């Protein structure tokens, strides 16, 4: 009920708002990506034109070249060095940008025993490159205790007619808000319980095609965008490792209430089947976020509250209950380096489990720099049988390369 009132407030206030900051930043980033790709392509073209042409067998071109070098006061050795430098730059531009993120943790459980006090949670290597003026590729490979995994690997095209963007490959899916974020970028050290129970410990990702479309109208009534995805429905929890296509749709709205406050609201749904097990799964999500960030003090002050509510229905031969779950998450920036937060989770696990589980997760983060942050977190968890556990954890995340702590 509280979430519905928040969503209603967002919608009413949005009628008098201007274009949202988040949506504008997304479009600007996509424009910058396209311009960067165009510059690289032009540089490669310039490098190719700078290479010495093949010798003229008639001798006329050699005579002209020698005369030009004499007039410029240059010699052949200097020209050769310039050509070498140009070629080196061309080779560097052809290489992808490489970033590495490390996520290491220490945890102490009550009740014990302390079987894994230190965990190399994840090491992620990211490769990004503009392939040409029209497309960009991103690949993220992660290593954890479970082995090596392709977290994401896709190419996307921007600047298409109607401002469409098309992604093709493996990607984290646009379900709610936090599912799209990488693990090291989350407000806490793990995904909310509702995402873990309904999509798996690592959230929802799949291989397929994604289409993004910023709706061609915006203004005082808000700015809107739509995402549609068709992927292979092989998620274990949702589709029992099926191979049929699954279909996802999300409609998002953004509102700028003032220079310092903005909000967003999204509705998402995913549908898929597995005929081998007579399984049909439908999941719906309603996500809302409100942020206060004074433009002149954005480095020191920020308050964000977000929430997601999920409806999960997995039926076998047309029979199966509907389960509910969600979370509320709030973060407050105390200064340029300290952020405090708290998240509350509540979820009904999928059948055949019954009951519900919940947890409370307060955090304190030290943002040392854009390269390093540290987080202390306490988790109080109660499972479906009302058994409670407590965990005190410390997380250290560091990054190197051009892309620091990217959300996705």
Order of alpha helices (4+ residues) and beta strands (2+ residues): alpha-alpha-alpha-alpha-beta-beta-beta-beta-beta-alpha-beta-beta-alpha-beta-beta-beta-beta-beta-beta-beta-beta-beta
